[in-house]
Amino acid sequence: MFKKYLINGLILLPFIWLSTGMLILRNGDKTMVAMIIISVITTLLVYGLTTLKNNISTNKLLWLLFIICGYFLFSYYYHGLSSREIRSFIAATLLVAIFPSSLLTKKLIIWFTVISAIISLCYSYYYTFYLGLGRHWPLNPIPYGTIMASISIIALSLSLTSANTKEKMITFLAFILSSYALIITESRGVWLGYLFALAVIFIIFITTKKIKITWRNTVVAIIVIAGVSVISKPLISQRLSQTQQEYSDIKSGDLATSIGLRLQMWFSAPMLIEHHELLGQGNQYLTSLDNLYHQGRISQSLYDAQPPHFHNQYVDYVVKKGIVGLILLLFLLILPLRLLKNTSTLQRYITISLVSLFAVASLTDVPLNHGQTIFMYIFWLGCFTTTSNNEHADND
């Protein structure tokens, strides 16, 4: 029995790390590569090539990931691309190709979600309030917020689809804890994506006749959510005031603010992709940015910022990876929704809400450029929600 648990633990290491170390360590995405290698080697020793053959033949998202990795490697050698982004995509794709998804049961998902919620809340509270550092964390609070939002909607999906009262309450508590951790990050773009994902979940919930909810659970939920809202009011009010001030600055012509710089980045994109529409500019976009500045076509503030990305996933892909890259990005967001026909209720909830979150959050950030959020998106959509052998997860 111990041997079985040890083997399963080694295979599940990437998901364990995603729920623990990735939420604490600055270079957790680099360590994730080692976790994936251990998982892959263990899987091959135990299952041989069985899971690889099964995943290749049944998981259509895997084929898209192969294509994306191939194009990214081409772009890397053609005009340069982020090595961290490529490494994360290749490592995540390798796990999706080899991982035996039947191991990822509902009980394990509940454990992963609850642990993630507790760790993330402790981490964000420690750096923001205990150390008084505000948003100056060792980890970037924006992708961290995306991870929190992902954990929160997974927890809510578990709560809404569970028939067990204990599981329903535990996962709802995880939803509340991770929601508050998300609020602490003060990531406005992620908040927008999160609210959109919650709206999507609510629409699915009220239109699904099979799911019922009791008045007692409704009252408890309202009381808890109201309590969190009261606690979170100072943080939300502060961020809203800052947003209003930045809006006033922009109206008066000051585009050097956080939002103003984002607008400048987006407006510069058509100039940057001139003559590079198909394949993009890769890392050479900085040279083009320099040229635009000396031609007087962009501002001093944008030039000084030297943006590592464009705070918009769609714009960023167009500039760096061209129209081909943008098409692959859209397929990565749309294809999981096309693969829901034979999936469980829990899988449908998680898929639709995660895609909704990332699609909207991508309007103001680049979640598929950061290693942590790349693993979050691809692991769940590639290893769990696109596989039909998890149908037992609704009542496991």
N, C-alpha and C positions, 0 to 999 in steps of 0.2 A: 504493500500500500504506500509506504514511504517513497519507494522508487517511482511509483506512478505520479505522486504529487510533485516530486523533484523534477521529473521530466516535463510535466505540464507547466510547472513554474518557469522552467528555462524557456519553453516555447512561448509562454505568455510574458516574458520579460519586457518586450517593447511596450505592451499595454500597462504593465506594472510601473515602468519608468515614466510613461506618459502621465500617470496619475500621481506620481510622487516626485522624483528627482527633477523632472522637467519643469516643475513648478517652483523649484528652489534655486537651482544652479544656473549661473549665467551662461555656461556653455553646455547646457543639458542636451541640446540638439546634436552636438558632436559625440557625446557619450551614447546617445541613442543609436548611432551607427554600430557601436560595439554590441549593444543589446540586440540589435537586429541580426548581426552576424552570429551571435550565440544562439538565437532563436532558430535561425535558418539551418545552422549545422545540426542542432538537436533534432529538428523536424526531419531533415534528410536521413539522419541515423535511425530514427524511429519509423518513419513512414516511407522512406525511399523517395522515389519520384512520383508516388501516387497522388499526393496533394498538388504537386506542380501540374501534373497532367490534368487533374480534375479542374483546377482553377483556370488553366489556360482554355479549357474547352467550355467552361460555363460562365466565367466572369468577363463580360464584355468591357467593363471599365478597365480591366487589366490591359487589354489591347490598346485602349486609348492612352494609358500610362506609358506603355512601351513606345508609342509614337511620340508622345511629349518628351520623354527622356532622350529619344533619338534626335529630335529637333533641337533640344537644348544643348546636347553635345556638339551638334553641328554648329550652332550659334556660338558656343564657347570657343571653338577653334577658328570660326570665321571672323568674328569681330568682338569676342570677349563677352563673358556673362558671369554673374555671381557664382563662385565655386560653392558657397554654402547652399544656395538655392538648388543647384544641380545635384549636390551630394544628398540633400534631403529628399529630392524627388526620386533619385535612383534607389536610395536605401528604402524608402517607403514602398516603391514599386516592387522591390525584391521581396519585402515582407508579404505584400498582397499576393505575389506569385506563389509563395511557398506555404503560407500560413494555413493550418487546418481550422477553418472557421467554426467547426462544430464544438471546439473547446470554449468558444466565447458565449457562455450561457447567460441567461438573464440574471442569475444570482451573482455571477462574477461582475457583470456590468454594474449592478447595484453597489457592490463593494467598491469598485473602481470609482464610481461617481461620488459616493459618500466620502471616501478618503480624499479625493480631489477637492471637494467642496470645503472640507475642514482645513486642509493644508493651504489652499488658496486664500481663505479668509484670514488665517493666522499670519500668512506672509504679508498680505496687503495691510492688515491692521498693524503689524509690527513696524513696518517701514514708514507708513503714513502717520500713525498716531503715537506709537511708543517711542520711535526715534525722531519723530517730528520732521521727516524728510519730504513730506508732501508727495509729489509724483517722481521724486529723484530716487528711483529704485535701482538695484543692480540689474534687474530685468526691465526691458522696455514695457511700460504700462499699457501701451496700445495693443500689441499682440497678446500680452497677458490678459487684457480685457476680453479679447476675442476668445481665448481659451476658456475664461470664466463664463462667458455667454454660451459657449458650446456645452460646457458641463451643465449649466443651468437648464438649457432646453432638453438635454438628454435626461436629466433628473425629472423634469416635468413630464416628459414623454413616458418615463417609467411609471410615474405616479398615476397618470391618467389611464394607462393601459393595464395596470395591475389589479387583479381581483382580490389580492390578499391585503387586508386592512393594515397590517404591520408594515408590509413593504410600501404600501401607498403613503403612509405617514413618514417613514424614514426617507423615502425619495423626495417627498415634498419638503422635508426639512433641508435636504441637500440642495434643493432648488432655491430655497430662501437664503441659505448660507452663501451659495455661489453668486446669487443675485446681488447680495450686499457687497461681496468682494468686487463684483463688477462695478458697482456704483463707486466704490472707493478709488478705482483706477481713474475715474473722471475722464474716460475716453468717449467723447461725444459721438464720434462716428460709429463706434461699436454700440453705444446706447441705441442709436437709430436702427441699426441692423437687428439688434436684440428685440426692440419693440415690434419691429415688422415680423420677426420670427414668432413672437408670442401671439401676434394677431393672426398669423397663419395657423398656429396650433389651435387657437380658440375657434376659428372658423371650421377647421377639421373636426374639432370636438363636438360642436353643436350640430354638425351635419351628419355625424356618425351615430346611427340609431342603436348600434350594439353596445355603446358605452353609456353607462348610467352613473349618476353621482347622487349621494345622499345629502339631505339638508344639513346634517351634523358636520359632514366634511366641508360643506360650503361655508358654514359659519366659522369653523376653525380657520379655514383658508383666508377668509376676509379679515379676521382678527389679526392673524400673523402678518399678512401683507400690509395691513394698516399700521402695525407696529414698526415694521421695517421702513415703511414710508416716512413715518415720523422721525425715526433715527437718521434717515438718509437726507432729510430736508435741507440741513445746512450745506452739505456737499453739493446737492443738486442746485440749490439756489445760488451758490457761489459760482458754479460753472455756467449757469444761465446768465448771471450778471456779466461774467467775462465775455460770453458770446455776444450779448447786447452791446457791450463796449467796443468789441472788435467790429461789429456791424456798423456802429456809428463812425468809427475810424475809417472804415472802407468808404462810407458815404462821403466823408470829408476829403477823400483822396489818398489816405494813408494805407498802402497795400503791404506794409512791412510787418503786419500782424500775422499770427498763425494762419488764420483763414485767408488773409490777403495773399500770403505767399503761396498757399495752395492754389488760389485762383490764378496767380501768375504762372505757376507750373503748368496748369491745364491749358492756359491760353498760349503757352510757348510750344506746346506739342506739335501743332501743325507746321510750325517753322522748323522744328527739329527733325521731322520725318521727311522733309523735302528731298526727293530723289532716293529715299530709303523706305518707301512705303511698304514694300513686300516683306522684307526680312528684318527691318528695323536697324537701329544703330548699335545695339549692344552697349558695351562700356564706352564706346567712342562718342556717346551723346554729350559727355562733358566737354570734349573738344569743340563740338558744334555750339554748345552753350557759351563757351568762351568767344567763339567767332561772332555769335549774335550780340553779345555784349559790346564788343568793339565796333560792331556795325550800328550800335545805338538802338537795337530792336528789343532789348530786354532791360530791366531796371538794375540799378546797382545792388538793391537788396536781394534780388533773385540770384544775381551773379555771386554775391558774397556767400549766399546760403549753400551753393554747390550741392544741390539736393542729391542724396544717394538714391532716391526714388521719387515718384511724382504724387504720392499720397492719393493715388487712384489706380487701382489694379488694372483697369481697362486701358487707361492712358499709358501707364507704365509698360504694359505689354506691347502696345502699339509702337511706342518710342524705341524700346529695346529689342523687341522680337518681331515687330512688324505686323502686318495684317494676318500672316500665317499664325503668329503667336496668339493674336486676339481670337482667331477662330478656334484654336485649340483650347483656350481659356473658356470660351463660351460652351464648347462641347463638354469640358470638365464640370461645368455647372449644370448643364442640361441633361447629359446622359444618365446620371443617377436617378433622375426623375422618370426617365423612360424605362427604367429597369424595375419598376415597383409592382409589376403585374402579379408575380407569384410570391410576394413577400408578406411577412406578418404585419399585424397592426403596429407593433412597436417599431419595426423596421421602417414602415411608411412615415410614422411620426418623426423619427430621428432624421431620415433622409430629407424630407421636405423642409423641416425646420433648420437643419444645418445648411442646406443649399440656400435657403432664404437669408439666413444670417450672413453667410459669406458673400452672397451676391450683393447685398445692400451695404455691408461693411466695406466692400471693395470700392465703393464710391468715394470714400475719404481715406482709405488706407490700402496697404498691399499685403493682406494676410497670406497670400500664396508666394510671398518672397521670404518670409520668416520661417526658419526651420521648425519652431514649435507649432505654429499654426498649420504648416504643411502636413506635419505628422498627424495632427488632430483631424484634419479634413480627410486625408487619404486613408488613414487607419480605419476610421469608422465607416466611411462610405465604401472602401475597398474590401475590408475584411469581414464586415458584419452586415451592412444593409443591402449589399448587392448579391448576397448568397441565399439561395432558397433553402439550404439545409438548416437554417436557423428558425424555421417556422415554429418549432417547439418552444421558442423563447417567450411566447406570450403566457405560457403557463408552466414554464420550467421552474 
